[in-house]
Amino acid sequence: MIQVKANGFIYSGFESISITKSMQSISDTFSLEVFNGDQLNINGNDLIQILDDNKTKFTGYVDDYNLSIGDKKKPLVLAGRSKTCDLVDCNIKEIKQYNAQTPKQIISDLVSPFGLKVSSTLTLDSIDSFDTKVGETYFNAINRLCKQYNILPISDSLGNLKLIKNENKKISNTLKDNDLLSIDFNQNFTSRFSEYIYKQEFLIKDSTDSNVKDKDITRFRPFVDINSDDKTNEDMAKWKRNNDISKSINLQIVIDNWDIEINTIIKIDTSIVKNDFLVKDITYTYDNGGKKASATLVDKGLFNV
């Protein structure tokens, strides 16, 4: 059963609910509609939880509240984002310097005024120093730090922050044709190159240019760019190649349950395609047709170096 918890009350009987999660977004989104909206004690800016069989799937704030009056109905439409949305919207007021701390320690301190927690199963070394910048958003500061470690900040189901890499669990089930409501597979090679070369932004003695190959592109198609990030030329090239490979493969599936999660590896064994894929984005929906999950699957090397 799909329910919504807000202001100490639990509600059910919604016309539709959707939740969207992505490995490339620090904040999940939701929307819901109910015909008798005046009977709900939910207002704009309220904190809500969406439950699936008493298991929390989403925690966040109501950004948009729309109540209207029609013929015998008072439809209410709500939309919003997980609690990490404040990190996207809000700006840092003053410079703060961190020395010899891990990314989890630094980010935990940054987000503590928002009442957010940080979790991670990754083992990450300390960084010598990291400074915040006045006026940058909290998300930009966090993302700037995460890029140095090739890690991604996302929301968990309680609206807190989770630091991940593309190395999480592989689900045991194999999805076959009869497990899927629909499947669509697409490959596009316009953004893939035979070799990836990065050079330093400024001439540095003994600096080595990268040269990373994409074995599937056999004709001459070089990609060359300048490295202005805090990563090595080789890391930049591997990151770019893996992202290009992943983006060239797009598999859309729809299933009739909410069991799959982002950042998991799923084995697909169908008449169209057979391989292991990474779940990058998911939209969970619930309406008169029941529960469905529409997922975007990509090459499992995404975000890997």
C-alpha atoms as a printed R data frame, in Angstrom:
    type eleno elety resid chain resno       x       y       z
1   ATOM     1    CA   MET     A     1   0.000   0.000   0.000
2   ATOM     2    CA   ILE     A     2   1.235   3.476  -0.908
3   ATOM     3    CA   GLN     A     3   0.789   6.043   1.877
4   ATOM     4    CA   VAL     A     4   1.930   9.568   2.690
5   ATOM     5    CA   LYS     A     5   2.958  10.670   6.187
6   ATOM     6    CA   ALA     A     6   2.826  14.370   7.115
7   ATOM     7    CA   ASN     A     7   2.260  16.386  10.296
8   ATOM     8    CA   GLY     A     8   1.658  13.246  12.340
9   ATOM     9    CA   PHE     A     9  -1.020  11.827  10.006
10  ATOM    10    CA   ILE     A    10  -0.869   8.978   7.478
11  ATOM    11    CA   TYR     A    11  -2.936   9.254   4.288
12  ATOM    12    CA   SER     A    12  -3.835   6.876   1.459
13  ATOM    13    CA   GLY     A    13  -6.202   6.883  -1.517
14  ATOM    14    CA   PHE     A    14  -4.192   9.051  -3.901
15  ATOM    15    CA   GLU     A    15  -5.023   9.291  -7.597
16  ATOM    16    CA   SER     A    16  -1.347   9.306  -8.537
17  ATOM    17    CA   ILE     A    17   2.102   9.489  -6.972
18  ATOM    18    CA   SER     A    18   5.520   9.606  -8.617
19  ATOM    19    CA   ILE     A    19   9.080   9.641  -7.263
20  ATOM    20    CA   THR     A    20  12.142  10.225  -9.448
21  ATOM    21    CA   LYS     A    21  15.665   9.270  -8.347
22  ATOM    22    CA   SER     A    22  18.887   9.757 -10.300
23  ATOM    23    CA   MET     A    23  22.567   9.032  -9.780
24  ATOM    24    CA   GLN     A    24  23.219  12.458 -11.319
25  ATOM    25    CA   SER     A    25  21.062  14.455  -8.911
26  ATOM    26    CA   ILE     A    26  21.659  15.277  -5.266
27  ATOM    27    CA   SER     A    27  17.921  15.698  -4.720
28  ATOM    28    CA   ASP     A    28  15.047  13.335  -5.582
29  ATOM    29    CA   THR     A    29  11.677  14.730  -6.693
30  ATOM    30    CA   PHE     A    30   8.056  13.763  -6.089
31  ATOM    31    CA   SER     A    31   4.558  14.702  -7.200
32  ATOM    32    CA   LEU     A    32   1.118  13.515  -6.101
33  ATOM    33    CA   GLU     A    33  -2.533  14.212  -6.785
34  ATOM    34    CA   VAL     A    34  -5.619  13.608  -4.658
35  ATOM    35    CA   PHE     A    35  -9.212  14.590  -5.520
36  ATOM    36    CA   ASN     A    36 -10.314  15.580  -1.991
37  ATOM    37    CA   GLY     A    37  -7.371  17.785  -1.217
38  ATOM    38    CA   ASP     A    38  -9.118  19.842   1.458
39  ATOM    39    CA   GLN     A    39  -9.205  16.754   3.692
40  ATOM    40    CA   LEU     A    40  -5.424  16.547   3.949
41  ATOM    41    CA   ASN     A    41  -3.496  18.423   6.611
42  ATOM    42    CA   ILE     A    42  -0.603  19.125   4.230
43  ATOM    43    CA   ASN     A    43   0.608  22.576   3.224
44  ATOM    44    CA   GLY     A    44   3.401  24.113   1.203
45  ATOM    45    CA   ASN     A    45   6.849  23.741   2.816
46  ATOM    46    CA   ASP     A    46   5.712  20.764   4.933
47  ATOM    47    CA   LEU     A    47   7.972  17.762   5.376
48  ATOM    48    CA   ILE     A    48   6.423  14.556   4.014
49  ATOM    49    CA   GLN     A    49   7.324  10.899   3.696
50  ATOM    50    CA   ILE     A    50   6.087   8.518   1.003
51  ATOM    51    CA   LEU     A    51   5.742   4.921   2.220
52  ATOM    52    CA   ASP     A    52   5.549   1.682   0.242
53  ATOM    53    CA   ASP     A    53   4.182  -1.086   2.494
54  ATOM    54    CA   ASN     A    54   5.416   0.886   5.539
55  ATOM    55    CA   LYS     A    55   8.914   1.241   4.050
56  ATOM    56    CA   THR     A    56  10.080   4.807   3.478
57  ATOM    57    CA   LYS     A    57  10.777   5.542  -0.197
58  ATOM    58    CA   PHE     A    58  11.047   9.354  -0.074
59  ATOM    59    CA   THR     A    59  11.489  12.127   2.498
60  ATOM    60    CA   GLY     A    60  11.349  15.782   1.515
61  ATOM    61    CA   TYR     A    61   9.598  19.118   1.393
62  ATOM    62    CA   VAL     A    62   6.539  20.354  -0.487
63  ATOM    63    CA   ASP     A    63   7.867  22.998  -2.908
64  ATOM    64    CA   ASP     A    64   4.674  23.496  -4.905
65  ATOM    65    CA   TYR     A    65   1.090  23.416  -3.551
66  ATOM    66    CA   ASN     A    66  -1.942  23.719  -5.826
67  ATOM    67    CA   LEU     A    67  -5.521  23.294  -4.547
68  ATOM    68    CA   SER     A    68  -8.468  23.999  -6.838
69  ATOM    69    CA   ILE     A    69 -12.251  23.621  -6.653
70  ATOM    70    CA   GLY     A    70 -14.157  21.818  -9.395
71  ATOM    71    CA   ASP     A    71 -17.442  19.984  -9.830
72  ATOM    72    CA   LYS     A    72 -17.784  17.944  -6.594
73  ATOM    73    CA   LYS     A    73 -13.988  17.713  -6.341
74  ATOM    74    CA   LYS     A    74 -11.230  19.710  -4.720
75  ATOM    75    CA   PRO     A    75  -8.124  18.355  -6.438
76  ATOM    76    CA   LEU     A    76  -4.788  18.924  -4.742
77  ATOM    77    CA   VAL     A    77  -1.477  18.619  -6.583
78  ATOM    78    CA   LEU     A    78   1.760  18.632  -4.595
79  ATOM    79    CA   ALA     A    79   5.341  18.545  -5.840
80  ATOM    80    CA   GLY     A    80   8.687  18.854  -4.148
81  ATOM    81    CA   ARG     A    81  12.196  17.581  -3.531
82  ATOM    82    CA   SER     A    82  14.055  15.564  -0.936
83  ATOM    83    CA   LYS     A    83  15.601  17.336   2.072
84  ATOM    84    CA   THR     A    84  18.901  17.802   0.234
85  ATOM    85    CA   CYS     A    85  17.184  20.454  -1.941
86  ATOM    86    CA   ASP     A    86  18.404  23.114   0.500
87  ATOM    87    CA   LEU     A    87  21.979  22.263  -0.465
88  ATOM    88    CA   VAL     A    88  21.118  23.136  -4.081
89  ATOM    89    CA   ASP     A    89  19.290  26.376  -3.257
90  ATOM    90    CA   CYS     A    90  21.363  27.897  -0.438
91  ATOM    91    CA   ASN     A    91  24.689  29.741  -0.542
92  ATOM    92    CA   ILE     A    92  27.719  29.585   1.724
93  ATOM    93    CA   LYS     A    93  28.154  32.744   3.801
94  ATOM    94    CA   GLU     A    94  31.852  32.586   4.650
95  ATOM    95    CA   ILE     A    95  35.106  30.873   3.777
96  ATOM    96    CA   LYS     A    96  35.884  27.803   5.839
97  ATOM    97    CA   GLN     A    97  39.098  25.805   5.592
98  ATOM    98    CA   TYR     A    98  39.387  22.079   6.241
99  ATOM    99    CA   ASN     A    99  42.739  20.352   6.739
100 ATOM   100    CA   ALA     A   100  43.564  16.621   6.779
101 ATOM   101    CA   GLN     A   101  39.948  15.464   6.797
102 ATOM   102    CA   THR     A   102  38.052  12.895   4.729
103 ATOM   103    CA   PRO     A   103  35.294  13.935   2.316
104 ATOM   104    CA   LYS     A   104  32.682  12.437   4.634
105 ATOM   105    CA   GLN     A   105  33.989  14.499   7.575
106 ATOM   106    CA   ILE     A   106  34.061  17.714   5.526
107 ATOM   107    CA   ILE     A   107  30.612  17.212   4.001
108 ATOM   108    CA   SER     A   108  29.107  16.195   7.358
109 ATOM   109    CA   ASP     A   109  30.286  19.496   8.818
110 ATOM   110    CA   LEU     A   110  29.009  21.488   5.815
111 ATOM   111    CA   VAL     A   111  25.476  20.025   5.953
112 ATOM   112    CA   SER     A   112  25.099  19.901   9.754
113 ATOM   113    CA   PRO     A   113  23.226  23.277   9.962
114 ATOM   114    CA   PHE     A   114  20.511  21.728   7.751
115 ATOM   115    CA   GLY     A   115  20.050  18.784  10.100
116 ATOM   116    CA   LEU     A   116  21.271  16.379   7.411
117 ATOM   117    CA   LYS     A   117  23.372  13.268   7.914
118 ATOM   118    CA   VAL     A   118  25.991  11.777   5.580
119 ATOM   119    CA   SER     A   119  26.503   8.061   4.988
120 ATOM   120    CA   SER     A   120  28.916   6.073   2.844
121 ATOM   121    CA   THR     A   121  30.350   2.570   2.629
122 ATOM   122    CA   LEU     A   122  33.427   3.892   0.798
123 ATOM   123    CA   THR     A   123  36.889   4.116   2.358
124 ATOM   124    CA   LEU     A   124  38.249   7.537   1.390
125 ATOM   125    CA   ASP     A   125  41.620   9.061   2.259
126 ATOM   126    CA   SER     A   126  41.964  12.455   3.900
127 ATOM   127    CA   ILE     A   127  42.545  15.491   1.713
128 ATOM   128    CA   ASP     A   128  45.349  17.928   2.590
129 ATOM   129    CA   SER     A   129  43.128  21.011   2.423
130 ATOM   130    CA   PHE     A   130  39.767  22.145   1.121
131 ATOM   131    CA   ASP     A   131  38.289  25.651   1.210
132 ATOM   132    CA   THR     A   132  34.721  26.770   0.700
133 ATOM   133    CA   LYS     A   133  33.943  29.874  -1.358
134 ATOM   134    CA   VAL     A   134  31.635  32.715  -0.363
135 ATOM   135    CA   GLY     A   135  28.479  32.691  -2.460
136 ATOM   136    CA   GLU     A   136  28.808  29.217  -3.957
137 ATOM   137    CA   THR     A   137  25.962  26.846  -3.239
138 ATOM   138    CA   TYR     A   138  26.498  24.061  -0.737
139 ATOM   139    CA   PHE     A   139  25.925  21.587  -3.572
140 ATOM   140    CA   ASN     A   140  28.663  23.183  -5.708
141 ATOM   141    CA   ALA     A   141  31.127  22.973  -2.818
142 ATOM   142    CA   ILE     A   142  30.207  19.341  -2.141
143 ATOM   143    CA   ASN     A   143  30.352  18.440  -5.826
144 ATOM   144    CA   ARG     A   144  33.720  20.182  -6.239
145 ATOM   145    CA   LEU     A   145  35.094  18.025  -3.423
146 ATOM   146    CA   CYS     A   146  33.472  14.810  -4.669
147 ATOM   147    CA   LYS     A   147  34.932  15.221  -8.165
148 ATOM   148    CA   GLN     A   148  38.426  14.864  -6.694
149 ATOM   149    CA   TYR     A   149  37.504  11.373  -5.477
150 ATOM   150    CA   ASN     A   150  35.261  10.318  -8.398
151 ATOM   151    CA   ILE     A   151  32.339   9.939  -6.017
152 ATOM   152    CA   LEU     A   152  28.706  11.040  -6.340
153 ATOM   153    CA   PRO     A   153  26.470  12.668  -3.719
154 ATOM   154    CA   ILE     A   154  22.827  11.509  -3.846
155 ATOM   155    CA   SER     A   155  19.791  11.455  -1.542
156 ATOM   156    CA   ASP     A   156  18.770   8.385   0.419
157 ATOM   157    CA   SER     A   157  15.153   7.490   1.208
158 ATOM   158    CA   LEU     A   158  15.221   9.566   4.410
159 ATOM   159    CA   GLY     A   159  16.336  12.666   2.514
160 ATOM   160    CA   ASN     A   160  19.886  12.542   3.849
161 ATOM   161    CA   LEU     A   161  23.112  12.541   1.841
162 ATOM   162    CA   LYS     A   162  24.832   9.397   0.596
163 ATOM   163    CA   LEU     A   163  28.255   9.225  -1.087
164 ATOM   164    CA   ILE     A   164  28.466   6.499  -3.724
165 ATOM   165    CA   LYS     A   165  30.516   5.052  -6.555
166 ATOM   166    CA   ASN     A   166  29.449   2.758  -9.351
167 ATOM   167    CA   GLU     A   167  30.376  -0.341  -7.379
168 ATOM   168    CA   ASN     A   168  27.269  -1.128  -5.359
169 ATOM   169    CA   LYS     A   169  25.362  -4.379  -5.109
170 ATOM   170    CA   LYS     A   170  24.384  -6.568  -8.013
171 ATOM   171    CA   ILE     A   171  20.848  -7.852  -7.654
172 ATOM   172    CA   SER     A   172  20.467 -11.618  -7.912
173 ATOM   173    CA   ASN     A   173  17.413 -11.681 -10.172
174 ATOM   174    CA   THR     A   174  17.728 -11.765 -13.957
175 ATOM   175    CA   LEU     A   175  15.094  -9.788 -15.842
176 ATOM   176    CA   LYS     A   176  13.676 -11.607 -18.882
177 ATOM   177    CA   ASP     A   177  11.105 -10.626 -21.509
178 ATOM   178    CA   ASN     A   178   8.115 -11.733 -19.446
179 ATOM   179    CA   ASP     A   179   9.334  -9.746 -16.414
180 ATOM   180    CA   LEU     A   180   9.095  -6.443 -18.299
181 ATOM   181    CA   LEU     A   181   6.075  -4.379 -19.291
182 ATOM   182    CA   SER     A   182   8.216  -2.732 -21.983
183 ATOM   183    CA   ILE     A   183  11.821  -2.464 -23.137
184 ATOM   184    CA   ASP     A   184  13.562  -0.053 -25.504
185 ATOM   185    CA   PHE     A   185  17.257  -0.339 -26.421
186 ATOM   186    CA   ASN     A   186  19.237   2.361 -28.224
187 ATOM   187    CA   GLN     A   187  22.904   2.799 -29.154
188 ATOM   188    CA   ASN     A   188  24.406   6.030 -30.491
189 ATOM   189    CA   PHE     A   189  28.083   6.401 -31.416
190 ATOM   190    CA   THR     A   190  28.252  10.117 -32.274
191 ATOM   191    CA   SER     A   191  29.943  10.982 -28.953
192 ATOM   192    CA   ARG     A   192  32.451   8.133 -28.792
193 ATOM   193    CA   PHE     A   193  36.099   8.431 -29.824
194 ATOM   194    CA   SER     A   194  38.987   6.108 -30.608
195 ATOM   195    CA   GLU     A   195  41.300   7.800 -28.089
196 ATOM   196    CA   TYR     A   196  40.973  10.333 -25.278
197 ATOM   197    CA   ILE     A   197  43.836  12.733 -24.654
198 ATOM   198    CA   TYR     A   198  44.032  15.309 -21.862
199 ATOM   199    CA   LYS     A   199  46.816  17.874 -21.474
200 ATOM   200    CA   GLN     A   200  47.637  20.113 -18.521
201 ATOM   201    CA   GLU     A   201  46.125  23.618 -18.525
202 ATOM   202    CA   PHE     A   202  49.567  25.076 -17.825
203 ATOM   203    CA   LEU     A   203  52.892  23.671 -18.965
204 ATOM   204    CA   ILE     A   204  54.301  21.587 -16.130
205 ATOM   205    CA   LYS     A   205  57.680  19.917 -16.364
206 ATOM   206    CA   ASP     A   206  57.432  16.121 -16.815
207 ATOM   207    CA   SER     A   207  53.635  16.222 -17.038
208 ATOM   208    CA   THR     A   208  52.376  13.264 -19.069
209 ATOM   209    CA   ASP     A   209  49.492  13.504 -21.513
210 ATOM   210    CA   SER     A   210  46.852  10.812 -21.222
211 ATOM   211    CA   ASN     A   211  46.030   8.427 -24.021
212 ATOM   212    CA   VAL     A   212  43.054   6.193 -23.221
213 ATOM   213    CA   LYS     A   213  41.458   4.005 -25.896
214 ATOM   214    CA   ASP     A   214  37.877   2.995 -26.654
215 ATOM   215    CA   LYS     A   215  38.432  -0.476 -28.157
216 ATOM   216    CA   ASP     A   216  35.070  -0.443 -29.961
217 ATOM   217    CA   ILE     A   217  35.991   2.598 -32.094
218 ATOM   218    CA   THR     A   218  38.516   1.301 -34.614
219 ATOM   219    CA   ARG     A   219  38.668   4.253 -37.010
220 ATOM   220    CA   PHE     A   220  40.644   7.454 -36.327
221 ATOM   221    CA   ARG     A   221  38.486   9.620 -33.990
222 ATOM   222    CA   PRO     A   222  40.626  11.476 -31.398
223 ATOM   223    CA   PHE     A   223  39.268  13.562 -28.532
224 ATOM   224    CA   VAL     A   224  41.641  16.155 -27.024
225 ATOM   225    CA   ASP     A   225  40.960  18.551 -24.147
226 ATOM   226    CA   ILE     A   226  42.739  20.639 -21.540
227 ATOM   227    CA   ASN     A   227  42.743  19.430 -17.933
228 ATOM   228    CA   SER     A   228  41.849  22.239 -15.530
229 ATOM   229    CA   ASP     A   229  40.521  19.950 -12.755
230 ATOM   230    CA   ASP     A   230  42.184  18.512  -9.668
231 ATOM   231    CA   LYS     A   231  42.576  15.068 -11.268
232 ATOM   232    CA   THR     A   232  45.339  13.472 -13.326
233 ATOM   233    CA   ASN     A   233  45.217  13.526 -17.112
234 ATOM   234    CA   GLU     A   234  44.695   9.759 -17.181
235 ATOM   235    CA   ASP     A   235  41.832   9.898 -14.674
236 ATOM   236    CA   MET     A   236  40.152  12.641 -16.689
237 ATOM   237    CA   ALA     A   237  40.494  10.599 -19.883
238 ATOM   238    CA   LYS     A   238  39.132   7.413 -18.310
239 ATOM   239    CA   TRP     A   239  36.233   9.344 -16.781
240 ATOM   240    CA   LYS     A   240  35.368  10.937 -20.120
241 ATOM   241    CA   ARG     A   241  35.648   7.647 -22.031
242 ATOM   242    CA   ASN     A   242  33.519   5.688 -19.557
243 ATOM   243    CA   ASN     A   243  30.851   8.392 -19.506
244 ATOM   244    CA   ASP     A   244  30.767   8.542 -23.304
245 ATOM   245    CA   ILE     A   245  30.433   4.764 -23.521
246 ATOM   246    CA   SER     A   246  27.667   4.778 -20.952
247 ATOM   247    CA   LYS     A   247  25.754   7.598 -22.595
248 ATOM   248    CA   SER     A   248  25.931   5.835 -25.961
249 ATOM   249    CA   ILE     A   249  23.955   2.902 -24.533
250 ATOM   250    CA   ASN     A   250  20.437   3.682 -23.367
251 ATOM   251    CA   LEU     A   251  18.089   0.958 -22.177
252 ATOM   252    CA   GLN     A   252  14.621   1.911 -20.953
253 ATOM   253    CA   ILE     A   253  12.591  -0.689 -19.067
254 ATOM   254    CA   VAL     A   254   9.233  -0.625 -17.289
255 ATOM   255    CA   ILE     A   255   8.328  -3.193 -14.637
256 ATOM   256    CA   ASP     A   256   5.233  -3.543 -12.466
257 ATOM   257    CA   ASN     A   257   6.865  -3.165  -9.038
258 ATOM   258    CA   TRP     A   258   9.139  -0.847  -7.051
259 ATOM   259    CA   ASP     A   259  11.848  -3.390  -6.227
260 ATOM   260    CA   ILE     A   260  14.800  -1.960  -8.176
261 ATOM   261    CA   GLU     A   261  17.006   0.900  -6.960
262 ATOM   262    CA   ILE     A   262  19.483   3.276  -8.566
263 ATOM   263    CA   ASN     A   263  23.205   2.411  -8.408
264 ATOM   264    CA   THR     A   264  22.550  -1.329  -8.694
265 ATOM   265    CA   ILE     A   265  23.718  -3.714 -11.403
266 ATOM   266    CA   ILE     A   266  20.918  -5.645 -13.129
267 ATOM   267    CA   LYS     A   267  21.316  -8.584 -15.469
268 ATOM   268    CA   ILE     A   268  19.103  -8.309 -18.565
269 ATOM   269    CA   ASP     A   269  18.507 -11.474 -20.582
270 ATOM   270    CA   THR     A   270  15.932 -10.661 -23.267
271 ATOM   271    CA   SER     A   271  15.352 -11.182 -26.976
272 ATOM   272    CA   ILE     A   272  16.569  -7.586 -27.566
273 ATOM   273    CA   VAL     A   273  19.676  -7.369 -25.391
274 ATOM   274    CA   LYS     A   274  21.664  -9.556 -22.975
275 ATOM   275    CA   ASN     A   275  24.114  -7.905 -20.573
276 ATOM   276    CA   ASP     A   276  24.642  -6.413 -17.104
277 ATOM   277    CA   PHE     A   277  23.561  -2.773 -16.779
278 ATOM   278    CA   LEU     A   278  23.735  -0.022 -14.187
279 ATOM   279    CA   VAL     A   279  20.450   1.511 -13.019
280 ATOM   280    CA   LYS     A   280  21.060   5.259 -13.434
281 ATOM   281    CA   ASP     A   281  17.565   6.818 -13.134
282 ATOM   282    CA   ILE     A   282  14.211   5.551 -11.872
283 ATOM   283    CA   THR     A   283  10.717   7.027 -11.790
284 ATOM   284    CA   TYR     A   284   8.334   5.171  -9.505
285 ATOM   285    CA   THR     A   285   4.647   5.742 -10.280
286 ATOM   286    CA   TYR     A   286   1.411   4.712  -8.615
287 ATOM   287    CA   ASP     A   287  -2.089   5.227 -10.045
288 ATOM   288    CA   ASN     A   288  -5.176   3.211 -10.980
289 ATOM   289    CA   GLY     A   289  -2.914   0.889 -12.954
290 ATOM   290    CA   GLY     A   290  -0.950  -0.024  -9.842
291 ATOM   291    CA   LYS     A   291   2.756   0.348  -9.117
292 ATOM   292    CA   LYS     A   292   5.278   0.716 -11.928
293 ATOM   293    CA   ALA     A   293   8.950   1.610 -12.175
294 ATOM   294    CA   SER     A   294  10.426   3.177 -15.315
295 ATOM   295    CA   ALA     A   295  14.209   2.831 -15.250
296 ATOM   296    CA   THR     A   296  17.082   4.076 -17.385
297 ATOM   297    CA   LEU     A   297  19.881   1.513 -17.591
298 ATOM   298    CA   VAL     A   298  23.349   2.327 -18.911
299 ATOM   299    CA   ASP     A   299  26.756   0.694 -19.279
300 ATOM   300    CA   LYS     A   300  27.929  -0.397 -15.832
301 ATOM   301    CA   GLY     A   301  31.211   1.487 -16.242
302 ATOM   302    CA   LEU     A   302  29.524   4.865 -15.765
303 ATOM   303    CA   PHE     A   303  31.430   7.134 -13.310
304 ATOM   304    CA   ASN     A   304  34.218   4.566 -12.955
305 ATOM   305    CA   VAL     A   305  37.851   5.531 -13.446
